[in-house]
Amino acid sequence: MSKGLFIIGTDTNIGKTLISASLAWRLSKDYDDICVMKPFATSDKIFSKKFNSKDLFLLSKSINLKENQNYLNPFFYKLPASPYMASKMLKIKPPSIKIALEKFKYLKKKIQFYYY
């Protein structure tokens, strides 16, 4: 059975990604299969061709993760606002816990230790 961690914060730029990447990196020394997921992300720009979110890039790089970003970050909005507000302002599909959990379950089947 996979184990997991859930990192949450109530503000932006408070170190969630730094702490998460650090923990994932450390855990990767003891476990072969580590995964990170940032199910909901927003930004004023797309980070790169491979990663919409800079945070997802940093998290993935910390453990050399090669998984498709559509599973790791199913909801990205190119507007610096809460994911729900961004979806409404951009008039696109809002974030879905159900879909995020489906992606989580897919990833969980593939790995030994799940980091979220």
C-alpha positions in Angstrom: 0.0 0.0 0.0 1.3 3.5 -0.9 1.8 6.0 1.8 1.6 9.7 1.2 1.9 13.3 2.5 -0.3 16.2 1.8 1.3 19.7 2.1 -1.0 22.6 2.3 -0.7 26.3 3.0 -3.1 29.2 3.1 -1.1 31.8 1.3 1.3 32.1 -1.7 5.1 32.4 -1.5 5.3 30.8 1.9 7.5 27.9 1.0 5.1 25.0 0.2 7.0 24.1 -2.9 10.5 24.4 -1.3 9.5 22.2 1.6 7.7 19.7 -0.7 10.6 19.5 -3.1 13.1 19.1 -0.2 11.0 16.3 1.4 10.5 14.5 -1.9 14.3 14.7 -2.6 15.1 13.3 0.9 12.4 10.5 0.6 13.8 9.6 -2.9 17.0 8.5 -1.1 15.0 5.7 0.7 12.3 4.8 -1.8 12.7 3.9 -5.5 9.4 5.3 -6.7 8.5 8.8 -5.5 5.9 11.0 -7.0 4.8 14.6 -6.6 1.5 16.1 -7.6 0.3 19.7 -7.8 -3.3 19.1 -8.9 -4.2 22.8 -9.1 -1.9 25.6 -10.2 -2.1 29.2 -11.6 0.4 31.6 -12.9 0.6 34.7 -15.1 2.6 32.7 -17.7 3.4 29.2 -18.8 6.8 28.1 -17.4 8.1 26.0 -20.3 7.0 23.6 -23.1 7.2 20.7 -20.7 5.8 22.3 -17.6 3.0 24.8 -17.4 3.8 25.4 -13.7 7.2 26.5 -12.4 6.3 24.8 -9.1 5.7 21.5 -10.9 9.0 21.9 -12.7 10.8 22.3 -9.3 9.0 19.4 -7.7 9.6 17.1 -10.6 13.3 18.1 -10.9 13.8 17.4 -7.2 13.3 13.7 -7.8 14.0 13.5 -11.5 10.3 12.6 -12.2 9.4 11.9 -15.9 5.7 11.5 -15.5 3.3 13.3 -17.9 2.3 16.7 -16.4 -1.4 16.0 -17.3 -1.4 13.6 -14.4 0.8 15.6 -12.1 -1.0 18.9 -12.7 -4.4 18.3 -14.2 -5.6 21.9 -13.7 -3.5 24.8 -14.7 -4.8 28.3 -15.3 -2.9 31.1 -16.9 -4.1 33.8 -14.5 -2.6 34.6 -11.1 -5.7 33.9 -9.0 -7.3 31.1 -7.1 -7.9 28.1 -9.5 -11.6 28.5 -9.2 -11.6 32.2 -9.7 -9.2 31.9 -12.6 -11.4 29.3 -14.3 -14.4 31.6 -14.0 -12.6 34.7 -15.3 -11.1 32.7 -18.2 -14.5 31.0 -18.9 -13.0 27.5 -18.9 -13.5 24.2 -17.0 -13.3 24.7 -13.2 -11.1 22.6 -11.1 -12.5 19.2 -10.1 -11.7 17.3 -7.0 -13.1 14.2 -8.7 -10.8 14.4 -11.7 -7.8 15.3 -9.5 -8.5 12.2 -7.4 -8.7 10.0 -10.5 -5.3 11.3 -11.5 -4.0 10.7 -8.0 -5.3 7.1 -8.1 -3.6 6.5 -11.4 -0.3 7.7 -10.0 -0.7 5.8 -6.8 -0.9 2.5 -8.7 2.5 3.1 -10.2 4.5 4.1 -7.1 5.8 2.9 -3.8 5.6 6.2 -1.9 3.3 9.0 -2.9 4.2 12.6 -2.1 1.5 15.1 -2.6 
